[in-house]
Amino acid sequence: MSDFRDKFRPDLRRLERRHLIRGGLSLGALTLLAGCDLSSDDSLIDRALWAMLRFNDRVQAALFNPNRLAQTYTSADITHPFRFNAYYPLEKVRPVPDDWQLEVTGLVNDKSPWTLQRLQTLPQESQITRHICVEGWSQIGEWSGVPLRHFLYAVGADLRAKYVSFDCFDDYSSSIDMASALHPQTILALDFEEQPLTPPWGAPVRLRIPTKLGFKNPKNIAAITVTNEYPGGYWEDQGYNWFSGS
């Protein structure tokens, strides 16, 4: 299945964009697009889709409450076994590089790299929250690690910046807004089910942000950047809604 999708990925992306724009436009957007023949002009479809995605981002950001917490659960609610998810199959999981260090770039005062041991010296918090996948399934898991806001304070990040982006050594990437980065439940997870992360679950560090969809939780993070320039992401650049949160 993976080989098939890779071979026909451009056509599949075009079909996915068509489904998104036909299924996801609001009544107001359809009014704006009245009289346009969306069935025959891919460039028009793309322009309309990207315009609506940016509009949706602005609406979601305006509705976002930085003090509202995602629902938490008890240990009895945890899903066993917890499902592996990535844009590649399990057998393609990459081991942690021997020389791994977390790079920090952009609008920060301290750009020195971080080791896992150094991250463990920061305050740690745990959560049992629901991971919601854009494909329609969800699971409850237990995560613990460093609240991202504490990490941003530690590196002297400019908290007025618009974005925090994440680049991963498995070639994945994503980004979030600063308000979501400072949310109390947004953590740099180091442990899963009270054990250090293993590569399939995002070792050595992954983002856990229960106020957003699963694809906004990048694994195997190699670099964090604070920036005012829109960074996009692996799926976001292919037409997925960027904010994707509540």
C-alpha positions in Angstrom: 0.0 0.0 0.0 2.8 2.4 0.8 4.5 1.8 -2.5 1.2 2.5 -4.3 0.7 5.7 -2.5 4.2 6.9 -3.2 3.9 6.1 -6.9 0.6 8.0 -7.2 1.0 10.6 -4.5 0.6 13.7 -6.7 -2.8 12.3 -8.0 -3.9 11.2 -4.5 -3.1 14.7 -3.1 -5.1 16.3 -5.8 -8.1 14.1 -5.0 -7.7 14.7 -1.3 -7.7 18.5 -1.9 -10.9 18.2 -4.0 -12.6 16.2 -1.2 -11.4 18.8 1.4 -12.7 21.8 -0.5 -16.0 20.2 -1.5 -16.6 18.8 2.0 -15.0 21.4 4.2 -16.1 24.8 2.9 -18.4 26.8 5.1 -21.7 28.2 3.8 -20.1 31.7 3.6 -17.2 30.3 1.5 -19.6 28.6 -0.9 -21.4 31.9 -1.2 -18.1 33.6 -2.1 -17.3 30.9 -4.6 -20.8 30.9 -6.2 -20.6 30.8 -10.0 -17.1 29.2 -10.0 -16.7 25.9 -11.8 -14.5 24.0 -9.2 -14.7 20.8 -11.2 -12.4 21.8 -14.0 -9.8 24.2 -12.7 -7.2 22.7 -10.3 -5.5 26.0 -9.8 -8.8 27.6 -8.7 -9.5 24.7 -6.4 -6.0 25.1 -4.8 -6.4 28.8 -4.4 -9.8 28.5 -2.9 -8.7 25.7 -0.6 -5.6 27.5 0.7 -7.6 30.7 1.3 -10.2 28.8 3.3 -7.5 26.9 5.3 -6.0 30.2 6.3 -9.4 31.6 7.2 -10.1 28.5 9.3 -6.8 29.0 11.0 -7.7 32.5 12.0 -11.1 31.5 13.3 -9.7 28.6 15.3 -7.0 30.9 16.8 -9.6 33.5 17.8 -11.7 30.8 19.5 -8.8 29.2 21.3 -8.8 29.5 25.0 -5.3 29.2 26.5 -6.7 28.3 29.9 -9.1 25.6 28.8 -7.8 22.1 29.5 -8.3 19.0 27.4 -10.1 16.2 29.2 -8.0 14.0 31.4 -8.6 10.4 32.3 -7.6 7.7 34.9 -5.1 4.9 34.5 -8.1 2.5 34.1 -9.0 4.4 30.8 -5.6 3.9 29.1 -5.8 2.1 25.8 -3.8 -1.2 25.7 -2.0 -1.7 23.4 -1.6 1.9 22.2 -1.6 2.1 18.4 1.5 3.0 16.5 1.0 5.9 14.1 3.3 7.7 11.7 3.4 8.6 8.0 5.5 5.4 7.5 5.1 1.8 8.6 6.5 0.4 11.9 9.3 -1.4 10.1 10.6 2.0 8.8 11.1 3.5 12.3 14.5 5.0 12.7 16.8 4.5 15.7 17.9 7.5 17.7 21.1 8.9 16.2 24.1 8.3 18.5 25.0 11.9 18.5 21.5 13.2 19.1 21.1 16.6 20.7 18.1 18.9 20.6 18.9 21.9 18.6 17.4 25.3 19.4 17.2 28.1 16.8 15.4 31.3 16.0 14.2 33.9 18.4 15.8 32.6 21.6 18.6 33.9 23.8 20.3 30.5 24.5 20.9 28.4 21.3 23.0 25.8 23.0 21.9 22.2 22.3 20.1 20.1 24.9 20.8 16.5 25.9 18.2 14.2 27.3 19.8 14.5 30.7 19.6 18.3 30.6 15.9 18.1 29.6 15.4 15.9 32.6 16.6 18.6 35.0 13.6 20.8 34.1 10.2 20.5 35.8 8.3 17.4 34.8 4.5 16.8 34.5 2.4 13.8 33.6 -1.0 13.6 31.8 -3.4 10.9 30.7 -5.1 12.4 27.7 -6.7 11.4 24.4 -4.8 11.3 21.2 -7.2 12.0 18.3 -6.2 11.1 14.8 -7.4 13.0 11.8 -8.3 9.6 10.3 -11.1 9.2 12.8 -9.7 7.0 15.6 -8.6 7.9 19.1 -6.8 6.4 22.0 -6.0 7.4 25.6 -2.3 7.3 26.7 -0.1 8.4 29.6 2.7 10.8 28.9 5.2 12.7 31.0 7.8 15.2 30.3 8.8 18.9 30.3 6.0 21.5 29.9 7.0 23.3 26.7 6.5 26.7 28.4 9.2 25.8 30.9 11.6 24.9 28.1 10.8 28.1 26.2 11.5 30.1 29.4 14.7 28.2 29.9 16.1 29.1 26.5 14.9 32.7 26.7 12.4 32.4 23.9 10.7 35.5 22.6 7.1 34.7 23.8 5.8 37.4 21.4 6.8 35.3 18.4 4.0 33.8 16.4 5.2 30.2 15.9 7.2 27.3 17.4 8.3 24.7 14.8 9.6 21.2 15.2 11.9 19.3 12.8 12.4 15.6 13.3 15.2 13.2 12.4 12.5 11.0 10.7 12.0 13.8 8.1 8.7 14.9 9.7 7.9 18.4 10.7 5.1 20.5 12.2 4.5 23.8 13.9 2.1 25.4 16.4 1.2 28.9 17.5 2.8 30.4 20.5 -0.5 30.4 22.6 -0.7 26.7 22.1 2.9 26.2 22.9 2.4 28.0 26.2 -0.7 25.9 27.1 -0.2 24.1 30.4 -0.9 20.7 28.8 1.6 21.1 26.0 4.7 19.0 26.9 7.9 17.8 25.5 7.2 14.1 26.3 10.2 12.0 27.5 8.2 9.1 28.9 5.3 6.9 27.8 3.4 4.7 30.2 6.0 5.6 32.9 8.9 4.3 30.8 11.4 6.3 28.6 10.2 6.7 25.1 11.3 4.1 22.5 11.7 5.0 18.8 8.2 4.0 17.7 6.7 6.3 20.3 8.9 9.2 19.5 12.3 8.8 21.3 14.1 10.6 22.7 11.5 13.5 22.8 8.2 14.2 21.1 5.6 16.9 21.4 2.4 15.9 23.3 -0.4 18.5 22.7 -3.8 17.1 23.5 -5.6 20.3 22.4 -4.7 19.5 18.8 -5.1 16.6 16.4 -2.5 13.8 16.4 -0.5 14.9 13.4 0.3 18.1 15.3 2.3 15.8 17.8 5.6 15.3 16.1 7.9 12.5 17.2 11.7 12.1 17.2 12.2 15.8 17.5 15.7 17.0 16.5 15.2 20.8 16.4 12.9 23.5 17.8 12.7 26.9 16.3 10.9 30.0 17.5 10.0 32.3 14.6 7.7 34.9 13.2 7.9 33.3 9.7 5.2 30.7 8.9 6.9 27.3 9.1 4.2 25.0 7.8 4.8 21.3 8.3 4.8 17.9 6.6 1.0 17.5 6.3 0.2 21.1 6.6 2.1 21.8 3.4 -0.1 19.2 1.7 -3.4 20.8 2.6 -4.1 19.8 6.2 -5.6 22.5 8.4 -2.7 24.1 10.2 -4.2 25.1 13.5 -6.1 21.8 13.9 -7.1 22.4 17.5 -9.6 23.6 20.0 
